[in-house]
Amino acid sequence: MLAKLRYEILFTLVDSNQNILEGHFNFIISLAEQCFLNEYVFAQSKKEINHVNQLTNKIVNNKKINELEMAILGCYIPLHTSKNITNKLLDYKSKNILFNDLITMQIKEPLKETELVNSIKSFSKIFDAVSKKVREQYEEHPYPRWRYAYKNLPSNFLFQLNHEIKPNKIEYSNKFVNPNVLIAGCGTGRHTTMAERYLNANILGVDLSLVSLAYAKRKTEESGFKNIEFLHADILQLKNLNRKFDVIECVGALHHMKDPLTGLKVLLDLLEPHGFLKLGLYSEISRQHIVKAREFIKEKKFKNTIEDIRNFRESIVKEKDDQLLQKIFNINDFYSISMARDLMFHVQEHRFTLPEISKMLKNLNLKFLSFDDPLIKKEFSKIFPNDKKNISLDNWNQFEISNPDTFSNMYQFWVRKIKKI
Ligand SMILES: C[S@@+](CC[C@H](N)C(=O)[O-])C[C@H]1O[C@@H](n2cnc3c(N)ncnc32)[C@H](O)[C@@H]1O
């Protein structure tokens, strides 16, 4: 629907009916913002592309600024990709605050991120072949492109943890008054921002992608947080970091490594004996529709380019009889380029089952504390009322087999080291 509206707007302009569009100027600006945020995921026809090229030339050659034309162009391409347009708009002030907001989003923020890339420290070179490929993906398409994050009032880490691991519970300890927190694979910083809920925390966000970290740093500066640092590094290299952490969170990164177990061992070496680790790993059972999509992508030879991601999205709309593929429309990540790429076009993906996770935790001497989602625990408790703390992974495995969509948002859970006696 938005793609159709965009088409109509462009061709109303082409037909010289600018006056009709002027009444919808604010909507057009909002559409340009939406298209930028979803990284131009809507398909563009050859006819549209031709007219967009002509519109770009017209805008570039016009000494004056036509706000309506700029906003329509911003529905098709990010305005900062033209140097001429960037120079025209950088110090421009419109009477329309929404248009000024569009300039901030499509010109000023991307420029700020380019500037910030140089301010982020790199820990060491990235050697691992898979890490290099994964890095390339997130340099091209940082994930997630977010605008707003939930803000919780900060409180002691153990208070927050006990809330997340209910009905399980951890004894109070004074080791978490100023916790050192590592967010491994922090992406664009939504995750580090969420760690602000831990009172007096010193937070380190690490990621393979400098472009993602620059996005993270911009968002952090905008929020005025002073306790978050960023480091460009491969988790594999962190074995030489020489620092220890009270809390480590690694959600959505280990399953993109060549060998997640090696990455996990590095993180455990960085975790204090009293520390807590949160992991987020893909579920084999919950991702069967993604497995199907990945097979479809391979079979039809779609590449991980913007054009092919758009073409793929158009093609699966036609696969009406395929129940698994149709499930993909219900996932938020289908609706932006970086997210669709992360979801279905990833260069490296491991999936786990609960028996595999259980075995891995046992071998590493780790104690499972809880999944973090209160709603699934509520459902689980109805079926397994005797598992009072909700911690038997055998029970959880049975639960997942009967409810295969339970962990569609990954297995996200807390563990701690088992104390040596
Ligand atoms: C799906 S994103 C998740 C980002 C973040 N944890 C969140 O939940 O918003 C995965 C991130 O992990 C990073 N990553 C993957 N493998 C990594 C590695 N070996 N070392 C450091 N970061 C890695 C990627 O660059 C990417 O930004």
The ligand as an ORCA input file, in Angstrom:
! r2SCAN-3c Opt
* xyz 0 1
  C      21.802     -9.629     14.933
  S      22.917     -8.406     15.450
  C      22.429     -8.239     17.144
  C      22.812     -6.928     17.748
  C      22.438     -6.739     19.217
  N      22.952     -7.772     20.075
  C      20.940     -6.603     19.389
  O      20.312     -7.522     19.928
  O      20.387     -5.567     18.986
  C      24.397     -9.342     15.583
  C      25.621     -8.478     15.821
  O      26.672     -9.341     16.253
  C      27.867     -8.911     15.666
  N      28.798    -10.046     15.601
  C      28.638    -11.219     14.955
  N      29.730    -11.988     15.100
  C      30.594    -11.281     15.879
  C      31.909    -11.517     16.357
  N      32.553    -12.635     16.057
  N      32.498    -10.569     17.108
  C      31.862     -9.395     17.395
  N      30.619     -9.118     16.956
  C      29.998    -10.039     16.200
  C      27.466     -8.416     14.285
  O      28.421     -7.529     13.736
  C      26.118     -7.775     14.565
  O      26.210     -6.398     14.784
*
